[in-house]
Amino acid sequence: MTIIGPSLQRESECEAVLRSLPRWFGIEDALLMYARDSAKLPTFAVEQDARILGFLSLQEHFSASWEVHCIAITAEARNKGYGTLLLPHAESWLIERGVKFLQ
């Protein structure tokens, strides 16, 4: 298992992650937006055996203030700590860039 990113060009795989979670991502337009944004925004993903198990996208509001735009872990990989790995990885990346706030 590795964390890849922040330049992730695997929109269709991120879409598949979102589609595995219909209770959280059941609005089609929003689901497609999050998938598209994964290719435009800084996005980190947990990859195992060349397959994305989950991802986290970040969005800048100001140079010192960013937000978690989307985080999703496939239904089958939930509750295994993958999201817990992604968040501190993204935080470290932001700290290296002088970001002070993450919401």
N, CA, C and O of each residue as an XYZ file, in Angstrom:
412
protein
N       0.846     -1.165      0.000
C       0.000      0.000      0.000
C       0.893      1.230      0.000
O       1.833      1.330      0.788
N       0.585      2.171     -0.901
C       1.341      3.420     -0.983
C       0.365      4.590     -1.122
O      -0.792      4.424     -1.510
N       0.871      5.768     -0.794
C       0.102      6.990     -1.006
C       0.721      7.695     -2.203
O       1.926      7.944     -2.237
N      -0.107      8.011     -3.174
C       0.345      8.689     -4.390
C      -0.309     10.064     -4.472
O      -1.323     10.317     -3.822
N       0.270     10.935     -5.263
C      -0.268     12.277     -5.450
C       0.828     13.283     -5.210
O       1.956     12.878     -4.927
N       0.574     14.532     -5.304
C      -0.705     15.227     -5.350
C      -1.272     15.445     -6.753
O      -2.392     15.938     -6.894
N      -0.523     15.089     -7.778
C      -1.039     15.268     -9.133
C      -1.587     13.930     -9.612
O      -0.862     13.116    -10.184
N      -2.856     13.718     -9.373
C      -3.490     12.435     -9.654
C      -4.379     12.574    -10.881
O      -5.325     13.361    -10.877
N      -4.092     11.841    -11.894
C      -4.881     11.893    -13.133
C      -5.620     10.570    -13.322
O      -5.460      9.896    -14.340
N      -6.425     10.210    -12.333
C      -7.137      8.934    -12.374
C      -8.605      9.141    -12.017
O      -9.161      8.491    -11.133
N      -9.197     10.071    -12.744
C     -10.575     10.503    -12.499
C     -11.568      9.342    -12.479
O     -12.425      9.280    -11.598
N     -11.464      8.434    -13.428
C     -12.437      7.336    -13.501
C     -12.318      6.407    -12.292
O     -13.319      5.858    -11.833
N     -11.112      6.232    -11.782
C     -10.955      5.397    -10.590
C     -11.509      6.091     -9.352
O     -12.089      5.444     -8.480
N     -11.331      7.403     -9.276
C     -11.911      8.156     -8.160
C     -13.437      8.119     -8.246
O     -14.122      8.031     -7.226
N     -13.957      8.187     -9.457
C     -15.409      8.067     -9.632
C     -15.905      6.710     -9.130
O     -16.955      6.630     -8.493
N     -15.159      5.653     -9.413
C     -15.545      4.312     -8.949
C     -15.556      4.244     -7.424
O     -16.425      3.599     -6.836
N     -14.594      4.907     -6.783
C     -14.581      4.957     -5.317
C     -15.864      5.613     -4.821
O     -16.528      5.089     -3.926
N     -16.209      6.750     -5.398
C     -17.418      7.478     -4.995
C     -18.676      6.655     -5.240
O     -19.591      6.664     -4.417
N     -18.731      5.950     -6.353
C     -19.922      5.145     -6.679
C     -20.098      3.965     -5.721
O     -21.197      3.425     -5.595
N     -19.024      3.570     -5.053
C     -19.146      2.480     -4.081
C     -19.783      2.960     -2.775
O     -20.023      2.164     -1.868
N     -20.055      4.270     -2.685
C     -20.595      4.878     -1.462
C     -21.872      5.670     -1.745
O     -21.903      6.879     -1.516
N     -22.916      5.019     -2.234
C     -24.119      5.757     -2.640
C     -24.828      6.486     -1.498
O     -25.535      7.463     -1.746
N     -24.658      6.037     -0.263
C     -25.298      6.737      0.862
C     -24.667      8.098      1.105
O     -25.325      8.997      1.629
N     -23.406      8.267      0.734
C     -22.700      9.528      0.964
C     -22.584     10.354     -0.305
O     -22.544     11.583     -0.246
N     -22.531      9.696     -1.440
C     -22.343     10.397     -2.710
C     -23.449      9.991     -3.682
O     -23.171      9.458     -4.756
N     -24.689     10.239     -3.308
C     -25.827      9.809     -4.092
C     -26.356     10.842     -5.073
O     -27.273     10.551     -5.841
N     -25.798     12.033     -5.058
C     -26.237     13.073     -5.985
C     -25.297     13.042     -7.183
O     -24.113     13.354     -7.062
N     -25.825     12.668     -8.325
C     -25.001     12.405     -9.514
C     -24.128     13.591     -9.908
O     -22.939     13.414    -10.172
N     -24.688     14.784     -9.952
C     -23.899     15.954    -10.353
C     -22.733     16.196     -9.395
O     -21.627     16.518     -9.828
N     -22.980     16.041     -8.103
C     -21.921     16.237     -7.112
C     -20.863     15.142     -7.235
O     -19.667     15.421     -7.154
N     -21.295     13.915     -7.429
C     -20.357     12.803     -7.594
C     -19.427     13.056     -8.775
O     -18.215     12.876     -8.664
N     -19.989     13.471     -9.898
C     -19.173     13.733    -11.090
C     -18.238     14.925    -10.880
O     -17.114     14.927    -11.382
N     -18.695     15.929    -10.148
C     -17.846     17.080     -9.848
C     -16.646     16.654     -9.010
O     -15.514     17.030     -9.315
N     -16.881     15.869     -7.951
C     -15.777     15.411     -7.104
C     -14.790     14.568     -7.913
O     -13.579     14.696     -7.734
N     -15.290     13.720     -8.788
C     -14.403     12.895     -9.628
C     -13.577     13.780    -10.555
O     -12.364     13.596    -10.661
N     -14.217     14.741    -11.229
C     -13.498     15.681    -12.110
C     -12.459     16.466    -11.333
O     -11.328     16.642    -11.784
N     -12.860     16.936    -10.154
C     -11.967     17.756     -9.348
C     -10.741     16.980     -8.879
O      -9.699     17.578     -8.611
N     -10.850     15.672     -8.777
C      -9.692     14.870     -8.352
C      -8.539     14.980     -9.341
O      -7.385     14.754     -8.975
N      -8.838     15.324    -10.587
C      -7.792     15.494    -11.605
C      -7.289     16.933    -11.667
O      -6.224     17.191    -12.229
N      -8.051     17.881    -11.090
C      -7.682     19.301    -11.157
C      -7.022     19.793     -9.876
O      -6.106     20.614     -9.919
N      -7.484     19.298     -8.747
C      -7.010     19.754     -7.438
C      -5.905     18.835     -6.925
O      -5.783     17.700     -7.385
N      -5.100     19.311     -5.979
C      -4.152     18.399     -5.345
C      -4.919     17.240     -4.701
O      -5.780     17.449     -3.846
N      -4.597     16.036     -5.122
C      -5.316     14.851     -4.660
C      -4.319     13.754     -4.331
O      -3.405     13.469     -5.105
N      -4.510     13.150     -3.177
C      -3.688     12.021     -2.746
C      -4.574     10.787     -2.714
O      -5.766     10.877     -2.420
N      -3.993      9.644     -3.014
C      -4.768      8.406     -3.031
C      -3.992      7.286     -2.371
O      -2.762      7.248     -2.406
N      -4.731      6.383     -1.774
C      -4.165      5.138     -1.260
C      -4.267      4.130     -2.391
O      -5.350      3.866     -2.914
N      -3.128      3.575     -2.756
C      -3.086      2.620     -3.866
C      -2.523      1.292     -3.362
O      -1.532      1.245     -2.633
N      -3.183      0.235     -3.771
C      -2.709     -1.109     -3.447
C      -2.886     -1.979     -4.678
O      -3.972     -2.041     -5.255
N      -1.825     -2.644     -5.073
C      -1.853     -3.497     -6.273
C      -2.384     -2.723     -7.481
O      -3.214     -3.234     -8.233
N      -1.906     -1.495     -7.664
C      -2.267     -0.616     -8.792
C      -3.740     -0.219     -8.804
O      -4.259      0.198     -9.839
N      -4.412     -0.345     -7.676
C      -5.835      0.012     -7.566
C      -6.015      1.054     -6.475
O      -5.464      0.923     -5.382
N      -6.788      2.086     -6.776
C      -7.067      3.130     -5.789
C      -8.160      2.643     -4.833
O      -9.251      2.251     -5.247
N      -7.826      2.683     -3.539
C      -8.781      2.291     -2.513
C      -9.497      3.493     -1.905
O     -10.552      3.349     -1.287
N      -8.921      4.671     -2.084
C      -9.517      5.886     -1.553
C      -8.690      7.089     -1.944
O      -7.544      6.959     -2.373
N      -9.285      8.268     -1.792
C      -8.574      9.492     -2.161
C      -9.041     10.662     -1.304
O     -10.090     10.616     -0.661
N      -8.220     11.715     -1.321
C      -8.502     12.951     -0.608
C      -8.064     14.102     -1.504
O      -6.912     14.164     -1.931
N      -8.990     15.012     -1.786
C      -8.699     16.199     -2.602
C      -8.694     17.439     -1.726
O      -9.486     17.559     -0.792
N      -7.791     18.359     -2.040
C      -7.644     19.602     -1.289
C      -7.983     20.796     -2.169
O      -7.730     20.785     -3.374
N      -8.554     21.820     -1.560
C      -8.869     23.031     -2.306
C      -8.342     24.245     -1.545
O      -8.559     24.384     -0.341
N      -7.647     25.117     -2.268
C      -7.095     26.327     -1.675
C      -8.137     27.445     -1.700
O      -8.789     27.692     -2.715
N      -8.271     28.109     -0.557
C      -9.116     29.302     -0.492
C      -8.236     30.552     -0.457
O      -8.498     31.532     -1.155
N      -7.206     30.501      0.354
C      -6.182     31.536      0.454
C      -4.863     30.791      0.624
O      -4.865     29.600      0.935
N      -3.755     31.463      0.428
C      -2.476     30.758      0.485
C      -2.254     30.043      1.820
O      -1.578     29.016      1.865
N      -2.807     30.567      2.881
C      -2.632     29.947      4.197
C      -3.846     29.152      4.655
O      -3.843     28.618      5.764
N      -4.883     29.061      3.831
C      -6.129     28.420      4.251
C      -6.679     27.517      3.155
O      -7.034     27.980      2.071
N      -6.744     26.243      3.447
C      -7.230     25.229      2.514
C      -8.342     24.424      3.173
O      -8.571     24.525      4.378
N      -9.027     23.627      2.363
C     -10.042     22.719      2.909
C      -9.910     21.343      2.272
O      -9.387     21.190      1.168
N     -10.403     20.343      3.009
C     -10.556     19.011      2.427
C     -11.804     19.097      1.564
O     -12.921     19.210      2.069
N     -11.599     19.043      0.272
C     -12.705     19.163     -0.683
C     -13.513     17.866     -0.724
O     -14.743     17.888     -0.736
N     -12.812     16.751     -0.745
C     -13.489     15.453     -0.779
C     -12.553     14.402     -0.209
O     -11.350     14.417     -0.470
N     -13.115     13.491      0.570
C     -12.379     12.316      1.022
C     -13.330     11.131      0.920
O     -14.481     11.198      1.353
N     -12.831     10.052      0.342
C     -13.665      8.863      0.173
C     -12.776      7.627      0.131
O     -11.713      7.626     -0.489
N     -13.227      6.590      0.794
C     -12.569      5.286      0.796
C     -13.602      4.283      0.306
O     -14.750      4.319      0.750
N     -13.220      3.389     -0.601
C     -14.183      2.425     -1.138
C     -14.909      1.705     -0.004
O     -14.358      1.510      1.080
N     -16.136      1.322     -0.269
C     -16.943      0.651      0.741
C     -16.224     -0.577      1.298
O     -16.262     -0.829      2.503
N     -15.578     -1.329      0.435
C     -14.918     -2.568      0.892
C     -13.654     -2.311      1.710
O     -13.211     -3.186      2.453
N     -13.072     -1.120      1.579
C     -11.827     -0.811      2.292
C     -12.039      0.092      3.504
O     -11.072      0.474      4.163
N     -13.274      0.434      3.801
C     -13.554      1.313      4.931
C     -13.213      0.628      6.249
O     -13.202     -0.598      6.358
N     -12.936      1.462      7.240
C     -12.631      1.011      8.605
C     -11.340      0.202      8.698
O     -11.194     -0.654      9.570
N     -10.414      0.480      7.796
C      -9.116     -0.191      7.822
C      -7.983      0.811      8.020
O      -6.811      0.442      7.945
N      -8.322      2.080      8.273
C      -7.322      3.089      8.573
C      -6.777      3.847      7.381
O      -5.827      4.613      7.536
N      -7.341      3.664      6.199
C      -6.813      4.341      5.009
C      -7.047      5.845      5.054
O      -6.165      6.617      4.679
N      -8.199      6.263      5.499
C      -8.458      7.693      5.641
C      -7.544      8.307      6.689
O      -7.099      9.446      6.547
N      -7.266      7.549      7.739
C      -6.362      7.998      8.793
C      -4.941      8.165      8.264
O      -4.183      8.974      8.799
N      -4.570      7.433      7.244
C      -3.261      7.602      6.597
C      -3.249      8.805      5.660
O      -2.260      9.534      5.591
N      -4.340      9.007      4.947
C      -4.393     10.081      3.960
C      -4.348     11.478      4.589
O      -3.633     12.355      4.106
N      -5.097     11.677      5.642
C      -5.205     13.023      6.211
C      -3.864     13.565      6.703
O      -3.506     14.677      6.317
N      -3.099     12.848      7.533
C      -1.818     13.407      7.959
C      -0.822     13.571      6.802
O       0.034     14.456      6.839
N      -0.934     12.728      5.789
C      -0.077     12.880      4.611
C      -0.387     14.206      3.917
O       0.526     14.948      3.553
N      -1.661     14.500      3.737
C      -2.077     15.764      3.119
C      -1.684     16.944      4.005
O      -1.235     17.974      3.502
N      -1.850     16.798      5.318
C      -1.470     17.873      6.229
C       0.022     18.183      6.120
O       0.407     19.352      6.095
N       0.855     17.163      6.055
C       2.305     17.371      5.919
C       2.635     18.102      4.627
O       3.483     18.994      4.608
N       1.965     17.725      3.556
C       2.172     18.385      2.259
C       1.818     19.867      2.353
O       2.528     20.717      1.817
N       0.725     20.166      3.033
C       0.300     21.554      3.196
C       1.266     22.340      4.083
O       1.592     23.488      3.781
N       1.717     21.735      5.159
C       2.656     22.400      6.067
C       3.926     22.781      5.325
O       4.469     23.865      5.534
N       4.404     21.889      4.454
C       5.597     22.180      3.654
C       5.403     23.424      2.786
O       6.379     24.067      2.400
N       4.170     23.762      2.483
C       3.852     24.914      1.646
C       3.444     26.143      2.446
O       3.005     27.141      1.875
N       3.587     26.076      3.753
C       3.292     27.225      4.602
C       1.834     27.417      4.948
O       1.451     28.476      5.446
N       1.019     26.421      4.697
C      -0.411     26.520      5.023
C      -0.586     26.458      6.543
O       0.026     25.631      7.219
N      -1.414     27.332      7.053
C      -1.657     27.420      8.500
C      -2.986     26.804      8.932
O      -3.129     26.345     10.065
N      -3.962     26.798      8.011
C      -5.314     26.343      8.374
C      -5.844     25.323      7.380
O      -5.728     25.488      6.166
N      -6.421     24.277      7.921
C      -7.094     23.258      7.098
C      -8.457     23.026      7.709
O      -8.592     22.745      8.900
N      -9.467     23.152      6.862
C     -10.828     22.907      7.362
C     -11.488     21.815      6.565
O     -12.637     21.464      6.832
